[in-house]
Amino acid sequence: MNSQELSADFTTDSGIIEFCAGDTVEFLNLSTGYTGLKWIFGDGYETYFNNPKHIYSLGGNFKVSLAVFDASGNSDTANLFLIIHDRPTLQISPETTDTLLNFGQSIEFSAQGNYSSLLWTTGSTEASITVTVSGIYSLAAVGEFGCTAGKTIHVTVSPESDTESAEILVLNNILTPNGDSFNDFLFFKEIEKYEFPLELTIYNSLGKLVFSTNNYQNNWNGKLSNGSDLQVGTYFYIVKSKNHKTGTGFVDLVY
């Protein structure tokens, strides 16, 4: 390099002079005849790398200078003026990155800020979206000069629970109410998880109602509503929870 005339020169690697705040600006040193150099980026930062990279965190106009020196103490300086545009401001309400919903719930997210346009990953360009299913929801805001800002929300919807999706299941389809504590009562699985009160109706093989209660507690032992014993046979039951989930089936009454 010493055989060449000392000359300072540089450009950005992309050849452009307008960027968005937060972009990485790469500089390409085109100087000749130098043995030392110094970069001044105009925002308070300096470096001595040959082809440096720099990030401007705020918008503004910045004078970038490259000073080169030779062994004789001569120097030359080149300048380049950069325009850094601020990114749009963007907030999402409610302000959260992870949201947990119960099955059947929904949540509305709304964007606020200083921007020109919006685009959700759902394809919506509106300021608000309503979410009902699990997923990653991203929002990109575009500013006046094409600069962007983004937000991402993770939404998890808990799966439909047994009490909301499945029938109420019976644990025993044979009833032997003889007091030995074995199959003495008609039991439904995890009855405590269902929304009370539970309604139970029992019908005989002819379709006649023989027992009913609006608050079943796993305590039917083969008797009529008036307390009399039912005859041996097969009976049909319907059990409903307050949230309208239903279980149906047959139970054999044996003495």
C-alpha positions in Angstrom: 0.0 0.0 0.0 2.9 2.4 0.6 3.7 2.5 -3.1 0.3 4.0 -3.9 -0.8 7.5 -3.3 -2.4 8.1 0.1 -6.1 8.5 -0.5 -9.1 8.0 1.8 -12.2 6.5 0.2 -15.0 4.2 1.4 -18.6 3.3 0.8 -21.2 1.1 2.4 -21.1 -2.5 1.3 -24.6 -2.2 -0.2 -23.9 1.2 -1.8 -26.9 2.8 -0.2 -26.9 5.6 2.4 -30.4 5.2 3.9 -31.1 2.6 6.6 -33.4 1.9 9.4 -32.5 2.2 13.1 -31.2 -1.2 14.3 -29.9 -2.2 10.8 -26.3 -3.4 10.5 -24.4 -1.0 8.2 -21.3 -2.6 6.6 -18.5 -0.3 5.4 -16.1 -1.1 2.7 -12.7 0.6 2.8 -11.5 1.7 -0.6 -8.5 3.7 0.6 -5.0 3.4 -0.8 -1.4 4.1 0.4 -2.2 4.0 4.1 -0.6 2.3 7.0 -3.2 3.2 9.7 -6.8 4.3 9.8 -9.6 5.4 12.1 -13.3 5.3 11.6 -15.7 7.9 13.3 -19.4 6.9 12.9 -20.9 10.2 14.0 -22.9 8.8 16.9 -20.0 8.7 19.5 -18.5 5.4 18.4 -15.1 4.9 16.7 -13.1 1.8 15.5 -9.9 0.9 13.8 -11.1 -2.2 11.9 -10.5 -2.2 8.1 -14.1 -3.0 7.0 -16.2 -2.4 10.1 -19.9 -3.0 10.8 -22.0 -0.6 12.8 -25.5 -0.4 14.2 -27.3 2.9 14.6 -29.8 2.5 17.4 -31.6 5.8 16.8 -32.7 7.7 13.7 -31.0 10.8 12.4 -28.4 12.1 9.9 -24.9 11.0 10.6 -21.5 12.0 9.2 -19.2 9.0 8.9 -15.5 9.8 8.5 -12.6 7.6 7.6 -9.1 9.0 8.3 -6.1 7.2 6.9 -2.4 7.8 7.7 0.9 6.8 6.0 4.3 6.1 7.6 5.4 9.7 6.9 2.6 11.1 9.0 0.5 12.3 6.1 -3.3 11.9 6.4 -6.4 12.0 4.3 -10.0 11.9 5.3 -13.2 10.8 3.4 -16.7 11.5 4.6 -20.1 10.0 3.9 -23.5 11.2 5.2 -26.0 8.5 6.2 -29.7 8.9 6.8 -31.0 6.6 9.5 -34.8 6.4 9.8 -36.6 5.6 13.0 -38.6 2.4 13.1 -42.3 2.7 13.8 -43.5 2.5 17.3 -45.6 -0.6 18.1 -47.3 -1.9 21.2 -49.8 -4.7 21.6 -52.6 -4.7 24.2 -52.8 -6.7 26.4 -49.0 -6.4 26.8 -47.9 -10.1 27.0 -45.8 -12.5 25.0 -47.4 -15.7 26.4 -51.1 -16.2 26.9 -52.9 -19.2 28.2 -56.6 -19.6 27.5 -59.1 -22.2 28.6 -60.9 -24.1 25.9 -63.7 -22.0 24.5 -62.2 -18.7 25.6 -61.0 -16.0 23.3 -58.8 -12.9 23.6 -58.6 -9.8 21.5 -55.2 -8.2 20.8 -55.0 -4.6 19.7 -52.1 -2.7 18.1 -51.2 0.9 19.0 -48.3 3.0 17.8 -47.0 5.3 15.0 -47.0 3.3 11.8 -48.4 3.4 8.2 -49.7 -0.2 7.9 -50.0 -3.4 9.8 -49.9 -7.1 8.8 -50.7 -10.0 11.2 -49.6 -13.6 10.3 -53.3 -14.3 10.1 -53.4 -12.1 7.0 -55.4 -9.4 8.8 -54.4 -5.8 8.3 -56.7 -4.5 11.0 -55.5 -3.1 14.3 -57.2 -5.9 16.3 -57.6 -9.6 16.0 -59.5 -12.1 18.1 -57.7 -15.3 18.9 -59.4 -18.6 19.9 -56.8 -21.3 19.0 -53.2 -22.0 19.9 -50.5 -20.6 17.8 -47.8 -18.0 17.3 -49.2 -14.7 16.2 -46.8 -12.1 14.8 -47.5 -8.5 13.8 -45.4 -6.4 11.5 -45.8 -2.6 11.5 -44.4 -0.7 8.5 -43.4 3.0 8.9 -43.2 5.9 6.5 -39.9 5.0 5.0 -40.5 1.2 4.8 -38.9 0.5 8.2 -40.6 -2.2 10.2 -41.2 -3.2 13.8 -42.5 -6.5 15.0 -44.2 -8.2 17.9 -44.8 -11.9 18.5 -47.4 -13.5 20.9 -47.6 -17.1 21.9 -51.1 -18.3 22.6 -51.8 -21.7 24.2 -55.4 -22.9 24.5 -55.8 -25.8 26.9 -57.4 -28.8 25.4 -61.0 -29.6 26.0 -61.2 -31.3 29.3 -63.0 -34.6 29.9 -65.8 -32.8 31.7 -66.4 -30.7 28.6 -65.8 -33.1 25.8 -66.7 -36.7 26.8 -69.7 -38.5 28.1 -70.0 -39.1 31.8 -68.7 -42.6 32.2 -70.2 -45.3 34.4 -67.8 -47.5 36.5 -70.1 -50.4 37.0 -72.9 -51.7 34.8 -74.0 -54.4 37.3 -75.7 -53.4 40.5 -75.9 -55.8 43.4 -77.3 -53.8 46.3 -76.8 -56.4 49.1 -74.8 -54.3 51.5 -71.4 -55.9 50.9 -70.0 -52.6 49.6 -69.4 -54.1 46.2 -71.5 -52.7 43.4 -74.1 -51.5 45.9 -74.4 -48.2 44.1 -74.4 -46.9 40.5 -71.1 -45.1 40.3 -70.0 -42.6 37.6 -66.3 -41.9 36.9 -64.7 -38.8 38.5 -68.2 -37.4 39.3 -66.6 -34.6 41.4 -65.1 -33.1 38.2 -68.4 -32.4 36.6 -70.4 -29.3 37.1 -73.2 -29.8 39.7 -76.0 -30.6 40.1 -76.1 -33.8 38.2 -79.4 -35.0 36.9 -80.0 -38.8 36.9 -83.0 -40.6 35.4 -83.6 -44.4 35.3 -86.0 -46.2 33.0 -87.1 -49.8 32.9 -87.2 -52.0 29.7 -90.6 -50.6 28.8 -89.3 -47.0 28.9 -91.1 -46.2 32.1 -89.4 -43.7 34.5 -88.6 -45.5 37.8 -86.2 -43.1 39.4 -85.0 -39.6 39.1 -83.0 -37.0 41.0 -81.7 -33.5 40.2 -78.7 -33.9 42.5 -77.1 -37.3 42.0 -74.3 -38.2 44.4 -73.3 -41.8 43.3 -75.9 -43.2 45.7 -78.6 -45.0 43.6 -79.0 -48.5 44.9 -81.7 -50.0 42.7 -84.8 -48.5 44.4 -87.8 -46.6 43.1 -88.1 -42.9 43.8 -90.4 -43.8 46.7 -87.8 -46.2 48.2 -89.3 -49.5 47.1 -87.1 -52.2 45.6 -87.0 -52.6 41.9 -87.3 -56.0 40.2 -84.3 -57.7 38.8 -83.7 -56.6 35.3 -81.9 -54.3 32.9 -82.4 -50.6 33.3 -81.5 -47.6 31.1 -79.9 -44.5 32.7 -79.4 -40.9 31.5 -77.1 -38.7 33.5 -76.5 -35.0 32.7 -74.3 -32.4 34.2 -75.2 -28.8 34.5 -73.0 -28.0 31.5 -75.3 -30.3 29.4 -72.8 -33.2 29.0 -74.7 -36.5 29.0 -73.9 -40.1 29.7 -76.2 -42.9 28.8 -76.1 -46.7 29.2 -77.6 -49.8 30.7 -77.2 -51.3 34.1 -78.2 -54.8 35.3 -79.9 -55.0 38.6 -79.2 -58.3 40.4 -80.0 -59.4 44.0 
